């Protein structure tokens, strides 16, 4: 469920590689505190997630970006269930 969009070079990799099959839909979810860190590598996760969601949306893929209260570990089961529910509703 975690896209590792904080990982250095991940966004650039996504933007430069075509998936083997275009997905029908994509769900992006992030805690609103995840980018509020002193760690410079993790600080860009929200921007990377928003840009990646917009990138796929521009390609005609049904996408959503859900910003949730808390950090990466807050309400993980509920956030995962919300993502699965959204995907199954498509």
C-alpha positions as semicolon CSV with decimal commas, in nm:
position;residue;x (nm);y (nm);z (nm)
1;X;0,000;0,000;0,000
2;X;0,290;0,238;0,055
3;X;0,417;0,387;-0,268
4;X;0,755;0,486;-0,120
5;X;0,716;0,823;-0,292
6;X;0,961;0,971;-0,043
7;X;1,240;0,749;-0,177
8;X;1,506;0,947;-0,369
9;X;1,451;0,915;-0,743
10;X;1,116;0,733;-0,715
11;X;0,910;1,014;-0,868
12;X;1,156;1,055;-1,155
13;X;1,150;0,679;-1,216
14;X;0,770;0,680;-1,231
15;X;0,765;0,975;-1,471
16;X;1,017;0,813;-1,706
17;X;0,885;0,454;-1,719
18;X;0,561;0,336;-1,874
19;X;0,380;0,065;-1,676
20;X;0,338;-0,272;-1,851
21;X;-0,037;-0,221;-1,818
22;X;-0,213;0,108;-1,752
23;X;-0,409;0,077;-1,429
24;X;-0,781;0,152;-1,428
25;X;-0,755;0,352;-1,106
26;X;-0,508;0,454;-0,836
27;X;-0,563;0,558;-0,474
28;X;-0,310;0,783;-0,302
29;X;-0,325;0,836;0,073
30;X;-0,094;1,027;0,302
31;X;-0,092;1,150;0,660
32;X;-0,085;1,529;0,694
33;X;0,215;1,506;0,930
34;X;0,430;1,282;0,711
35;X;0,614;1,567;0,541
36;X;0,662;1,764;0,864
37;X;0,999;1,620;0,958
38;X;1,358;1,731;0,992
39;X;1,463;1,446;0,767
40;X;1,524;1,606;0,425
41;X;1,456;1,277;0,241
42;X;1,109;1,237;0,392
43;X;1,016;1,605;0,371
44;X;0,920;1,582;0,002
45;X;0,669;1,296;0,036
46;X;0,356;1,510;0,012
47;X;0,476;1,704;-0,291
48;X;0,589;1,383;-0,462
49;X;0,257;1,214;-0,387
50;X;0,052;1,506;-0,519
51;X;0,266;1,532;-0,834
52;X;0,249;1,157;-0,896
53;X;-0,129;1,154;-0,852
54;X;-0,161;1,446;-1,097
55;X;0,075;1,272;-1,342
56;X;-0,143;0,962;-1,358
57;X;-0,465;1,164;-1,360
58;X;-0,335;1,356;-1,663
59;X;-0,291;1,018;-1,836
60;X;-0,663;0,953;-1,797
61;X;-0,639;0,720;-1,498
62;X;-0,911;0,752;-1,233
63;X;-0,716;0,873;-0,928
64;X;-0,778;1,022;-0,587
65;X;-0,550;1,177;-0,326
66;X;-0,668;1,143;0,033
67;X;-0,495;1,352;0,300
68;X;-0,552;1,201;0,644
69;X;-0,482;1,333;0,993
70;X;-0,164;1,206;1,154
71;X;0,154;1,039;1,045
72;X;0,233;0,726;0,846
73;X;0,131;0,490;1,126
74;X;-0,190;0,661;1,247
75;X;-0,500;0,455;1,166
76;X;-0,309;0,241;0,917
77;X;-0,570;-0,036;0,905
78;X;-0,856;0,208;0,854
79;X;-0,667;0,399;0,585
80;X;-0,583;0,075;0,405
81;X;-0,946;-0,035;0,423
82;X;-1,059;0,302;0,284
83;X;-0,822;0,259;-0,011
84;X;-0,939;-0,093;-0,083
85;X;-1,303;0,015;-0,054
86;X;-1,243;0,301;-0,301
87;X;-1,064;0,072;-0,546
88;X;-1,339;-0,189;-0,530
89;X;-1,605;0,076;-0,592
90;X;-1,457;0,160;-0,932
